[in-house]
């Protein structure tokens, strides 16, 4: 540790730190534009100049290392004069368009100009003008004359997103931030550039001219998409969600969110929102009141139970639903005497419920890993924020190995990180590929391999990597979880983990995949699984909780035909969907209009409140399920709040475990695992117009 004096206060700071870090630690504010705690140091805005004793001129605080006994002053005439001079230079070419700038009211340049800018400009010459650029549907670069060349966006692309999509061309006053000729900004994390831009040069295209920042109410929430459980600040005006930005939480999403977390809000205000309950009568949809709709459903379920038995009733539930909704849906089915409930909509293999499958380590520890083996995942697109953390680990020397297929890893730079060993093989061969790695480890350690395998050169390279280093993980992706031989992949991964000291975990697909297992939203005894419910016509009544079978299940279009043959199909959804085969549509609230909880991949329970009032006659799904339970005369459906449901759902602690008793079968399997592409994951992202215009959405619908 090094001790320095900062504005008369003694500060102890780690050796190698900069003066800016010491200032942050001691709570002293030094004005800056280009410095950002998550990015490398550029020192090109010069706004953070401070007075360092014995230095001949002011020094940039962000790039001046601390030394023992250093004396720094941030408020002397010398420092302030330097800062004011820098501000004058920055404003020379900056347009005076604060009244029409989307950044107005939350602009660092605006704030610092008040403190450090002059009351009038001495500059009489013409200001430079930078031509606008079109870089895609998400980021607006219409007013690049505002850019102050801090290069935060360039460094973000290189270091966090892993793709240098923006760069600086030309020199001096002719410098411009731009893309490579004719390219757009296509990163799945690109929206973060808007947040870190200190001026109004990069702004949100969908939010452009929608509201002034001081008109917006700010509410905390949690992302309902992937399993990171990113913390959000949802910004609201006139009971409408107008913008979503990250809420900093270093243990979960740091200060970043993926573009699908940021822009999926557009679907909340879309034209196909379902706002009143609807019944199909004589092939025509009619709007009805809640009482009529719920009594129709309750009577229909009672009649089908009496005529065909409880086992003819089933529920398909979305792992993007809240913990409370899944708990009550499971309670409703079991109250009727049926065990036919499943959240595993895209799975091909359905083993008996063992432990709750999870990440196997805290999310924050992904950044500290030294060796990683990823099996069956398009890491970058399926889990953008996990990929970002592993990318940071790679930048600090970690080795990433992958066993995956061509569709998930189309090129060597597909994951925007350096992958040391990539074994690209059809999904049918993954179990054999893992068995080969196990054989190579067994040969190296002199133990018996768990299954027949050959220590091929690729397998030896992966084995050698996993046997080195200290902090290690074997991570199974969405395709590995949905694989026809998923249990064998897990058993092999567990053996490899035990022999190498690596943790083993599932990246997990959805916001509440872990929560769904916790509350028993899958058959616990002899109930039908999702695949059985969607084939063979065994169901007479189906309850679909936020599920669109054509897009959300492995059966795809065939699921619609099966459900069409059922006597009654009840769809609970925020959208007008499943119209062809449903008999009842019940409008339920999306995540923005209901309170609830999600359990992310590391098993962290994160609760949130509604941020706006439900639209029209929409009701939170937990209330709909509770009333349905009451109408059916079921016990334990007398909850008054979602907090009470949560307390009941979490009475028994989650048994987080990736251990398995399954045997190992390395024979090739038929068919590719069904995996949703990045902007087909759930109903919200599928209906967000801006996300559907991106390069990722254009390239693929639902990827096999």
Buried (B, 14 or more C-beta within 10 A) or exposed (E): EBEBBBBEEEBEBEEEBBBBBBBBBBEBEBBBBBBBEBBEBBBBBBBBBBBBEEEEEBBBBBBBEBEEEBEBBBEBEBBBEBBBBBBBBBBEBBBEEBEEBBBBBBBBBBEBBEEBBEEEEEEEEEBBEBEEBEBBBBBBBBBBBBBBBBBBBBBBBBBBBBBBBBBBEEEEEEBBBBBEEEEBBBBBBBBBBBBBBBBBBBBBBBBEEBBEBEEBEEBBBBBBBBBBBBBBBBBBBEEBBBBBBBBEBEEBBBBBBBBBBBBBBBBBEEEEBBBBBBBBEEEEEEEBEBEBBBEBBBEBBBBBBEEBEBBBBBBBBBBBBBBBBBBBBBBBBBBBEBBBBBBBBBBBBBBEBBEBBBBBBBBBBBBBBBBBBBBBBBBBBBBBBBBBBBBBBBBEEBBBBBBBBEBBBEEEEBBBBBBBBBBBBEBBBBBBBBBBBBBBBBBBEEEEBBBEBEBBEBBBBBBBBBBEBEBBBBBBBBBBBBBBBBBBBBBBBBBBBEBBEBBBBBBBBBBBBBBBBBBBBBBEEEBBBBBBBBBEEBBBBBBBBBBBBBBBBBBBEBBBBBBEEBBBBBBBBBBBBBEEBBBBBBBBBBBBBBBBBBBBBBBBBBBBEBBBEBBEBBBBBBBBBBBBBEBBEBEEBEBEEBEBBBEBBBEEEBEBEBEBEBEBEBEEBEEBBBBBBBBBBBBBBBBBEBBBBBBBBEEBEBBE
